[in-house]
Each structure stands twice: as C-alpha cells, then as structure tokens.
C-alpha cells in the first residue's frame, strides 16, 4: 500500500518466531511431518534420529523445546526424558508416542516431568501445544 508517496507495510508476527524445536524420533517420516507442520508456524526445526544425536544437538545448538518420541531402538524416551530434564531443566519437552501402549508411555512421561504429551495421531495440534507451553 502506498502512503504519502512511500511504501509501507505491516509485519505480522508469527507466534513461533525465534523458537527452535528439536524433533527426536527414529522415524524419518514423522520428523519430516513434524517439520512440515511446525515451520509454517515460524518454528525453526532441528532433527535428531535418536537420543545420542539429541544430546549432541543440545550441546551445540540453542534449543527451546524438544519433541521426544517415547519408543526408540537405541534408548527409550523414558530414560532420555529423565536425562534431558536433569541436564536442561528450562527446555520444554513434549513427548509423543504412536506405540500400542502409547497412553501408558505418555502418562509415565507426564509423571517424569514432560511439559505436555501427544499421541502421534494428533500431530496436527503440535504447533498450538508448543505455543501454549512456550507461552507464545
């Protein structure tokens, strides 16, 4: 829109702007789907295919929130959640599970300090959940 001979525009704030999310899951398709859902919301997404890669990313990058799968082959999410909460208590963690016993895993994760939990079938609500726990 032209105003007084000069161009002007209004910036629209994106809620996730400047929020880095680390998606930790051994399933590359879930990581790609999470990226596809989160990036349009302004979230910067980093991926890790397991707990070791996650811990390395936490040492080298600024991470505001972690999406953590509870069932992975190298180390389970319960063990990882305990370690992450001990080492990085200020980092928000959303646990996810698509396993047959996902309700049990997600209940245990809440007890261990996860900030939120989500069944993988409800991944579409991930941006809103992150907005809520990050107080965006």
C-alpha positions as CSV (number, residue, x, y, z in Angstrom):
1,X,0.0,0.0,0.0
2,X,1.3,3.4,-0.9
3,X,1.1,6.1,1.7
4,X,2.3,9.7,1.1
5,X,4.5,8.6,-1.8
6,X,6.3,6.0,0.3
7,X,5.8,2.3,0.5
8,X,4.8,0.9,3.9
9,X,3.9,-2.5,5.2
10,X,2.9,-4.0,8.4
11,X,4.8,-7.0,9.7
12,X,2.6,-9.8,11.0
13,X,4.2,-11.6,14.0
14,X,4.5,-15.3,13.7
15,X,4.0,-17.0,17.1
16,X,6.8,-19.5,16.8
17,X,9.3,-16.9,15.6
18,X,12.7,-17.4,17.1
19,X,11.7,-20.7,18.8
20,X,13.9,-23.7,18.0
21,X,12.4,-27.1,18.3
22,X,14.4,-30.3,18.3
23,X,12.3,-33.3,16.9
24,X,13.7,-36.6,18.3
25,X,12.4,-39.7,16.6
26,X,13.9,-42.7,14.8
27,X,11.1,-42.4,12.2
28,X,12.3,-40.1,9.5
29,X,8.8,-39.7,8.1
30,X,7.5,-38.5,11.5
31,X,10.4,-36.0,11.7
32,X,9.6,-34.7,8.2
33,X,5.9,-34.4,9.0
34,X,6.7,-32.5,12.2
35,X,8.9,-30.1,10.2
36,X,6.2,-29.6,7.6
37,X,3.7,-28.8,10.4
38,X,5.9,-26.6,12.5
39,X,7.9,-24.5,10.0
40,X,4.9,-22.6,8.7
41,X,4.1,-21.6,12.3
42,X,7.5,-19.9,12.5
43,X,9.3,-22.6,14.4
44,X,12.9,-23.4,13.5
45,X,13.2,-27.2,13.4
46,X,16.2,-29.4,14.1
47,X,16.0,-33.2,13.7
48,X,17.7,-36.0,15.6
49,X,17.2,-39.7,14.8
50,X,17.9,-40.9,18.4
51,X,18.9,-39.9,21.9
52,X,22.7,-39.6,21.2
53,X,22.1,-37.2,18.3
54,X,19.7,-35.3,20.5
55,X,22.2,-34.9,23.3
56,X,24.8,-33.7,20.8
57,X,22.4,-31.2,19.3
58,X,21.6,-29.9,22.8
59,X,25.3,-29.3,23.4
60,X,25.8,-27.4,20.2
61,X,22.6,-25.6,19.5
62,X,20.2,-23.3,21.3
63,X,17.0,-25.4,21.7
64,X,13.8,-24.1,23.3
65,X,11.7,-27.2,23.0
66,X,12.1,-30.9,22.3
67,X,9.5,-33.2,20.7
68,X,10.6,-36.6,22.1
69,X,9.4,-40.0,20.9
70,X,8.9,-42.3,23.8
71,X,9.8,-45.6,21.9
72,X,13.1,-45.7,20.1
73,X,15.5,-48.5,19.4
74,X,18.7,-47.1,20.9
75,X,17.4,-45.7,24.2
76,X,13.8,-45.3,25.3
77,X,12.2,-42.0,25.8
78,X,11.6,-42.5,29.5
79,X,15.3,-42.8,30.1
80,X,16.0,-39.9,27.7
81,X,13.3,-37.7,29.4
82,X,14.9,-38.1,32.8
83,X,18.4,-37.2,31.5
84,X,17.1,-34.2,29.5
85,X,15.1,-32.8,32.4
86,X,18.2,-33.1,34.6
87,X,20.7,-31.6,32.2
88,X,18.3,-29.0,30.6
89,X,15.6,-28.2,33.1
90,X,14.5,-25.0,31.3
91,X,13.9,-26.7,28.0
92,X,10.3,-27.6,27.4
93,X,9.6,-31.2,26.4
94,X,6.6,-32.6,24.5
95,X,6.6,-36.4,24.5
96,X,4.9,-38.3,21.6
97,X,4.1,-41.9,21.0
98,X,2.4,-44.0,18.4
99,X,3.1,-47.3,20.1
100,X,0.3,-49.7,21.0
101,X,0.8,-48.8,24.7
102,X,1.2,-45.1,23.9
103,X,-1.3,-44.0,26.7
104,X,0.9,-45.7,29.3
105,X,4.1,-44.2,27.9
106,X,2.6,-40.7,27.8
107,X,1.2,-41.0,31.3
108,X,4.6,-42.0,32.6
109,X,6.2,-39.1,30.8
110,X,3.9,-36.6,32.5
111,X,4.9,-38.1,35.8
112,X,8.6,-37.7,34.9
113,X,8.2,-34.0,34.1
114,X,7.2,-33.7,30.4
115,X,5.6,-30.4,29.8
116,X,3.0,-32.0,27.5
117,X,2.3,-35.2,25.7
118,X,0.6,-36.1,22.5
119,X,-0.4,-39.2,20.6
120,X,1.2,-39.2,17.2
121,X,-2.2,-39.4,15.5
122,X,-2.8,-35.9,16.8
123,X,0.3,-34.3,15.4
124,X,-1.7,-31.5,13.8
125,X,-2.2,-29.9,17.2
126,X,1.6,-29.7,17.8
127,X,2.0,-26.0,16.9
128,X,-0.8,-24.9,19.2
129,X,0.6,-27.1,22.0
130,X,4.0,-25.6,21.6
131,X,2.5,-22.1,21.6
132,X,0.8,-23.0,24.9
133,X,3.8,-24.5,26.7
134,X,6.2,-21.8,25.4
135,X,3.7,-19.1,26.4
136,X,3.8,-17.6,22.9
